[in-house]
């Protein structure tokens, strides 16, 4: 009897031991599964409404998917050296993925290559990285977006007149693509003449000054094509100060709040919704899929919409 009792006791203790080990192992696995992926999003700046919208989209996607998202940007807007340091710091902190909107397409390459060497996936958003390995590129086709805006502006001009172009940052691939999209489209119309094209570095104050100077050199222009809404708003201010509001058409890209309001007030002609929020959202979504070994397309194209007097009220309600 004693032997039988002893045998039963040993069996029970063994069962409890292995059950406990199994339970602990399961708890460890569950904890590992529930651990949030750490993702860093590095933007050009946090001043421009475009990047604020990208940030918001990323944050909303992270909240939905259970991703721990940190959003960074240079203190000095569009500074490549700061972005490189932010990538390097992220590597040091062993983040799981980096979502990158480069200020300098070529200048950021060494940082991307360091992330590649560390085995950290790079998700490229909005502005193309010029080298190294990226998992996907989430963006609007800037050339196509500019072409769509230029086409709409040409129609509103009656397919004739003089245009000036406000370019983005010199050398930036996005600025090059936007300018080329506009120039190539205007060339299709023999009675439309681009009389000047000058950079205003995506900046409202600089665009106002550049437009003032160009208006003095070309007082008979009919339209202004600005490569983003911040520059378009600078042009709006310059045109207004010159007493030419309503006489010169102004087009931009991004569909930020100020531009939407300016269209409603008749100060601006049209803009293009480049879905900045969606770019941020889909960037985080792509990072999440990659980290969970799910397939992601090498190119994720975000569609665009022209905004003018016909649909501006719809945007004001958002």
N, C-alpha and C positions, 0 to 999 in steps of 0.2 A: 504493500500500500504506500509505504513511504517513498519507495522507488518510483511508483507511478505518479505520485503527487509531485515529486521532484522533477520528473520528466515533463509533466504538464506545465509546471511553473517556468521551466527553461524555454519551452515552446512559446508560451505567452510573452515572455520577456523579449525573445528574438523577434517575434511578430511586431511588438511595440517599437523595438529599435529600428527595424527596417521601414516600418510605416512612418516613423518620425523622420528618418533620413529622406524617404521619398517625398514627404510633405515639405521638408526644407528645400529639397531640390526643386520641387514644383514652385515654391514661393520665390526662389532665386530666379527661375525662368520667367515667372510672371513679372517680377520686378524689372528684369532685363527688357522684357517686351514693352513694359509701360514707360520705360525711360525715354524722355523726350529727346528728339534729335535736335542738336544745336546748329542753327544756321545763321550766318551773318549776311546781311544785305548791305552792299557798299554802293552808295549813290554819288552823283556828281556834286550835289549840294542839297540843302534842305530849305532853301530860300524860294526857289522857283516852284510855282504851283504844280508843274508837271511832276517833279520829284516828290512833292508832298502827296500827290495822288498815287504815285507808284508805291510809296511807303504805306499808305493806308490800305491799298489793295493787298500788299504783302502781309501786313498785320492781320487783316481779316482772314486771309487764307491760313495763316499760322494758327490763329485761334480755332478755326474750324478743324484743322488737321492735327492739332496737338503738337505743333512744332515750337521750339523755343527760339524765337527770332530776335536778333539784335540788329538794329539799323544804324549804320554809320555813314558819315559824309565828311569831306574835308572842311575845316573851319574856313579856309580860304577857298571860295567856290572854284570848282573845276581844277583843283590842284593835283597833278599827277603824283608828285612826291608824297603827299599825304595819303593818297589812295594806296600807294605801294606799301607804306608803313602799316596801314590798316590791314592789308592782305597778310603781311608778314606777322603782325600781332595775332591775327586769326589762326595762322598756321601754328604759332607757338602755343596758343590755347587749345589746339587740337579740335577745332570745330569740325562738324560732320560735313558741311558743305558751305560754299561761298557763292552768293548771287552778286554778280558784278555788272555795274553800269560804268564803263571806263570813261574818264575825262579825256584821256589821250589814248587813242586806239593802238598806237605803236609803243608809246612810252610805258604802258602797263604790262607789256609782254614778259619782262623778267620776273615780275611778281606772279604772273599766271604760271610760268614755268616752275617757280618754287612750289606753288600749290600742287602742280602736277607731280613733282618729285616726292611731295609729302603724301600723295595719294588722296588729296582732298578734291572732290569734284567741283568744277566751276560751271555755274549756270549763267550764261551771258544774256543780259536783258538790254533792250533798247538800242544800244550803240555797239557795233561790232568790235570784238577784240581782234587785234591784228595778227596774233600768233599764239603759240602754245595750244594746249588741248582744252576745249570746252565741250560739255556734254550736250548742250543744245543752245539755240539762239532764239529768244522770245522777243519779238519786235514787230512793229509796223514796217512795211517796205517803204522807207522814206522817199525814195525816188518816185514810187507810185503815188504816195500821198501828196507830194508836191505837184505832180502832174495833174492829179485830180483837182487840186485847188486852183492851179493855173488855168485849167480847162474851164472851170466854173467862172473864174474871174474874166477870162476872155469872152465868154458868152455874155456876161453882164455888161462888158464894155462894148458890145456890138461888134466884136472881133476887130476892133481898130483902136489905136491910141498909143500913148507913150507910158512905159512902165519903169519903175525903179525897183530893184531887188535889195532887200536887207538880208545879208548872209549871217550864218552862225559863226562859231569860232573857227578861225583859219586853220586848215589842216585836219579838222575833225571829220571823220568819215560821214557822220550824219549831216554835217553842214554841206559837204561836197555833194552828197546824194540829193539833198533838198534843192540846192541851187541848180544842179544839172536837170532834175526833174522839171523845174520851172522853166529854165532856159530852153530845153528841148521842146517843151510844149508850146511856148510862145513862138518858137521858130516856125511852127506849123501855120501860123497866121501871118501872111505877108504884110498886112496893114497894122500889125502890132510891133512896136519897136522898143526893145529894152535899152534905155538911154544911160543907165548907170546901175552898177552892182557893187555894193560895199558891205564889209563886215560891221556888225554892231555887237558881236560877241554874246548873242542871246540876251542882251541886257536892255532893260526899258529906258534907263536914263541915257545910255550911250546911243540907243536908237533914236531918241528924241533929238539929240544933238546932230547925229548923222543926217537925219531927215531934214532938219532945219537947213543944213548946209546944202543938201541936194536940191531942196526947193528953191534956193537962191540961184543955183546953177541951172536948174530946169523948172522954171515957174509954170510951164504949160503941161506938166505931166497929168495923166488921167487916172493912174492907179499905182498902188504900192503893194508889192508882194513881200511879206515878211516871213522868214523861215520859222518863226515861233510867235506865239501870242504876246509874250513879253515885249518883243521888238515891235509887234503890231501896235501895242498900246503906247509905246513911245512915239510911234508915227502918228497915232491918233492925237496925242497931245501937241505935237509939232504942227500938224494940219489945223488943229483947232486954234492955236495961237496965231496962225497965219490967216485965219478967217476963211478957211477953205473947206470946213466941214460940210459934207454933202456934195462937194464938187470933185473930190478925189476919192476913189474907191480904195479901201484898205482890206487886204486879206492876210490871214495868219494861219497858224496851225497849233493845235493842242486843245482848243475848246475850254480854256480856263474861265473862271467865273467872271473876271473883268471883261474878257472878250465877249462872252455871251451877253453881258449887260450892255456893252457898247453896240453890239448888233441890234439889240432891242431898241436902243436909243437912236439908231440911225447914224452912229459915229463910225461904225465899222461895217464892212460889207458881208464878209463871211469868214469862217474858220473851218478847221477840220478836226473832228474828234478822233484823236489817235489812241483813245482808250488807255490812257496812262494807268488808271486803276487796274484795268484788266492785265496789263503787262506785269505789274507787281504781283497780282494774284496768281497769274499763271506761272510766274517765276518761282514762287514758293511751292506751288503745286508740282512743278517739274522737279524741284529739289526733293520733295517728299517722295515722289515716285522713284527717282533714281536711288535714294537711300533705302528704299524698300524693294530694290531689284525689279521694278516694274518698267516696261518699255516706254521710252520717250522719243518722239521724233527729233531728228537733228535740227529741224527748223520749225518753229511754231509761229505762224503768221497771225498777227492780230489785225482784224479788219477795221476800216476807217469809215467815217460818215461826214459828209459836208453839212455844216450848220449855217443857215442863213435866215432871212426873214420868214421863210416858210415853215421852219420847225424850231425856231428859237424859243418859243413859249414852252415847248416840251422840255427843253434843257433847263429853263428857268425854274421849273417845278421840281427838278431833281435835288 
